[in-house]
Each structure stands twice: as C-alpha cells, then as structure tokens.
Amino acid sequence: MPQRSGVLLLVSGPSGSGKTTLCRQLARDGEAHYSISCTTRPARESEVHARDYFFLSRGQFQQDVAAGNFLEHAEVHGNLYGTLRSEVLSYLQRGQDVVMDIDVQGASQVRACEDPLITASLVDLFVMPASEGELRERLANRATDSIEVIETRLHNAMEEMTQAHSYTYQLISGSREDDYRRFRALLAAERMRVSRLT
C-alpha cells in the first residue's frame, strides 16, 4: 500500500473568527497534531504552558530566533509569536497531519519557506467572520479582554481580512458545527491528493 505524506493545514483568521476552536477540535478528534505556538504574552487565567502555548520570555524567544529554531515568527498586538520547526517537520516526516493556527504575517513566512517538505505539504485556509457585527459580538462574548483590547483586535481584524485573497481556501464562518464539518471535509479531500502518495 502506498504511504501518504502529511498535510500541513495552515489556518488564519481574525481573533474571534473561530479558527482556534476548529484547529483544537481537529486535534481532539485525533485528526491532526495541533502545532503549539510560542508567545511572549502573559498566560490568561485558564491557559497552561505547553498545552495552549509555550510561554517564553522575550529573551528566550529572541535566542530561539537567533538559533534558527522558528519556522515563522512575528510581532502581533505588541507580543512575539512563533512556530518551532520541531512542532511541524517531525510530524510531517512521519506522514502525520499538522494543523497550525497562525496570523497572516506568519502564514506569509510559511508560504515563503523553501523547505521542500513544507512546500509539498502546505494547504492554507482563511476563516472569515460572517460580518463585522458578528465578529464584534464574538469578541465581546469572550469576556477575557477589555473594551480597549476588543477595539484594537477589531481594527486589526479589518486589516487581516484584506489578506484573505492570499489563501487557497476561504471558509465563511456560520455555526460551529457547520464550520467544523466543512473544515474536516477540506482535510479529507487534501489527504486524497495523488501527489501526497509516496
């Protein structure tokens, strides 16, 4: 039987679009490895190191940048974020699928990566909120951010959405269940590509 190379499912979208929920559900269902990002932002009350993020000091983060350990990294909302190469390449090499929840800056860096395994594995999706009003409501309902932070995230979301055309696929968000059904269907289709068989 032919073996299949792993799919790198890169998912972007503004805060509140539901992208993280989709990615984490896919991992919980055993469909893909969820690539845990590094960040210099403080952990929220419910977040756990090495489960939600690798929480690093700015100094630690910059050492990893200098060592070439990141597949991508960017500054977002005044904090540093990045994806360790080890969180992606080792899984793809074993034929496992990886899902990345990543901002538009990081996505652009991954697309520009010259590693042949990344290039062959990459599938990118932008999760678009149904409307600005819907996005505002989702951000407000989180109850984890101040009004000022919500307004900043909403402003940044408008900027990020102008980059949606750079992605191969776009999912206009509806209900959580429908979004997840379509999300899984995309991964199922990509797994059947003849070019992924070895």
C-alpha positions as CSV (number, residue, x, y, z in Angstrom):
1,M,0.0,0.0,0.0
2,P,1.3,3.5,-0.8
3,Q,2.1,5.7,2.1
4,R,0.9,9.3,2.3
5,S,2.9,12.4,3.3
6,G,1.4,14.6,5.9
7,V,-0.8,17.7,5.3
8,L,0.2,21.0,6.8
9,L,-3.1,22.7,7.3
10,L,-2.4,26.4,7.9
11,V,-5.4,28.3,9.3
12,S,-5.7,32.1,9.7
13,G,-8.4,34.5,10.5
14,P,-9.1,37.4,12.8
15,S,-9.5,37.0,16.6
16,G,-13.0,35.7,17.2
17,S,-13.4,34.0,13.8
18,G,-13.4,30.6,15.4
19,K,-10.1,29.4,13.8
20,T,-8.6,28.2,17.1
21,T,-11.7,26.3,18.1
22,L,-11.6,24.5,14.7
23,C,-7.9,23.6,15.0
24,R,-8.2,22.4,18.6
25,Q,-11.3,20.3,17.8
26,L,-9.5,18.6,14.9
27,A,-6.6,17.7,17.3
28,R,-9.0,16.5,20.0
29,D,-10.6,14.2,17.4
30,G,-7.2,12.7,16.6
31,E,-7.3,14.0,13.0
32,A,-4.1,16.1,13.2
33,H,-1.3,17.3,15.5
34,Y,-2.0,20.8,16.8
35,S,1.1,22.9,16.4
36,I,1.6,24.7,19.7
37,S,2.9,28.2,19.2
38,C,5.4,30.1,21.3
39,T,4.5,33.6,22.7
40,T,5.8,36.3,24.9
41,R,2.4,37.4,26.0
42,P,1.3,36.6,29.6
43,A,-0.8,33.5,30.0
44,R,-4.6,34.0,30.6
45,E,-6.1,32.5,33.7
46,S,-7.2,29.3,32.1
47,E,-4.1,28.8,29.9
48,V,-1.5,26.1,30.6
49,H,2.2,26.2,29.4
50,A,2.9,23.6,26.6
51,R,-0.9,22.9,26.2
52,D,-2.1,26.3,25.0
53,Y,1.2,28.0,24.2
54,F,4.8,27.7,25.1
55,F,5.1,30.9,27.2
56,L,8.6,32.4,26.8
57,S,10.3,35.5,28.0
58,R,11.3,37.9,25.2
59,G,14.9,37.0,25.8
60,Q,14.2,33.2,25.4
61,F,12.2,33.9,22.2
62,Q,15.0,36.0,20.7
63,Q,17.5,33.3,21.4
64,D,15.4,30.8,19.5
65,V,15.1,33.3,16.6
66,A,18.9,33.6,16.5
67,A,19.3,29.8,16.6
68,G,17.0,29.4,13.6
69,N,14.5,27.3,15.6
70,F,11.4,29.0,14.3
71,L,9.6,28.1,11.1
72,E,7.9,31.5,11.3
73,H,7.7,34.3,13.9
74,A,6.1,37.8,14.1
75,E,5.1,40.5,16.4
76,V,1.3,40.8,16.9
77,H,-0.6,43.1,19.3
78,G,2.8,44.0,20.8
79,N,3.8,40.4,21.6
80,L,6.0,37.9,19.8
81,Y,4.6,34.7,18.4
82,G,6.3,31.9,16.5
83,T,6.2,28.3,15.5
84,L,9.0,26.0,16.3
85,R,10.3,23.9,13.4
86,S,10.2,20.8,15.7
87,E,6.4,21.3,16.1
88,V,5.9,20.7,12.4
89,L,8.6,19.0,10.5
90,S,9.0,15.8,12.6
91,Y,5.3,15.1,12.3
92,L,5.1,15.7,8.5
93,Q,8.1,13.4,8.0
94,R,6.2,10.6,9.7
95,G,3.2,11.1,7.5
96,Q,1.1,12.8,10.2
97,D,-1.1,15.8,9.5
98,V,-0.4,19.1,11.3
99,V,-2.8,22.0,11.9
100,M,-1.4,25.5,12.5
101,D,-3.4,28.4,14.0
102,I,-1.4,31.3,12.6
103,D,-1.7,35.0,11.8
104,V,-1.4,36.4,8.3
105,Q,2.3,37.5,8.9
106,G,3.3,34.1,9.9
107,A,1.3,32.5,7.1
108,S,3.2,34.6,4.6
109,Q,6.5,33.4,6.0
110,V,5.5,29.7,5.9
111,R,4.4,30.1,2.3
112,A,7.9,31.6,1.5
113,C,9.7,28.7,3.2
114,E,11.9,26.8,0.8
115,D,11.9,23.5,2.7
116,P,10.5,21.0,0.1
117,L,8.5,19.1,2.7
118,I,6.7,22.3,3.8
119,T,6.1,23.3,0.2
120,A,4.6,19.9,-0.7
121,S,2.5,19.6,2.5
122,L,1.0,23.1,2.7
123,V,-2.7,23.8,2.5
124,D,-3.9,27.3,3.6
125,L,-7.3,28.4,4.7
126,F,-8.7,31.8,5.9
127,V,-11.6,31.7,8.3
128,M,-13.7,34.8,7.5
129,P,-16.4,36.1,10.0
130,A,-19.8,36.4,8.5
131,S,-19.9,40.2,9.3
132,E,-18.2,42.8,11.3
133,G,-21.2,42.8,13.8
134,E,-20.8,39.1,14.3
135,L,-17.1,39.4,14.9
136,R,-17.6,42.2,17.4
137,E,-20.2,40.1,19.3
138,R,-17.9,37.1,19.4
139,L,-15.0,39.2,20.8
140,A,-17.3,40.8,23.4
141,N,-18.7,37.4,24.5
142,R,-15.3,36.1,25.3
143,A,-15.2,38.2,28.4
144,T,-11.4,37.9,28.6
145,D,-10.4,41.3,27.1
146,S,-11.0,45.0,28.0
147,I,-13.1,47.2,25.7
148,E,-9.8,48.8,24.5
149,V,-8.3,45.4,23.6
150,I,-11.5,44.4,21.8
151,E,-11.4,47.6,19.7
152,T,-7.7,47.0,18.9
153,R,-8.5,43.4,17.9
154,L,-11.4,44.6,15.7
155,H,-9.3,47.2,14.0
156,N,-6.6,44.5,13.4
157,A,-9.2,42.1,12.1
158,M,-10.3,44.5,9.4
159,E,-6.6,44.7,8.3
160,E,-6.2,40.9,8.4
161,M,-9.3,40.3,6.3
162,T,-7.8,42.3,3.4
163,Q,-5.2,39.4,3.2
164,A,-7.8,36.7,2.7
165,H,-7.2,36.6,-1.1
166,S,-3.7,35.3,-0.5
167,Y,-5.1,31.9,0.7
168,T,-6.1,29.0,-1.4
169,Y,-9.3,28.4,0.6
170,Q,-11.7,30.6,2.5
171,L,-14.4,29.5,5.0
172,I,-17.2,32.0,5.7
173,S,-18.0,31.2,9.3
174,G,-21.5,30.2,10.2
175,S,-22.5,27.8,13.0
176,R,-19.7,26.0,14.9
177,E,-21.0,22.6,13.8
178,D,-21.2,23.6,10.1
179,D,-17.8,25.2,10.1
180,Y,-16.2,22.1,11.6
181,R,-17.9,19.8,9.1
182,R,-16.6,21.9,6.2
183,F,-13.1,22.1,7.8
184,R,-12.9,18.3,8.2
185,A,-14.1,17.9,4.6
186,L,-11.2,20.1,3.3
187,L,-8.6,17.9,5.2
188,A,-10.3,14.7,3.9
189,A,-10.1,16.0,0.3
190,E,-6.4,17.1,0.7
191,R,-5.5,13.6,2.0
192,M,-6.7,12.1,-1.3
193,R,-4.3,14.1,-3.5
194,V,-2.3,11.7,-5.6
195,S,0.7,13.9,-5.2
196,R,0.8,13.1,-1.5
197,L,1.2,9.4,-2.1
198,T,4.7,8.0,-1.8
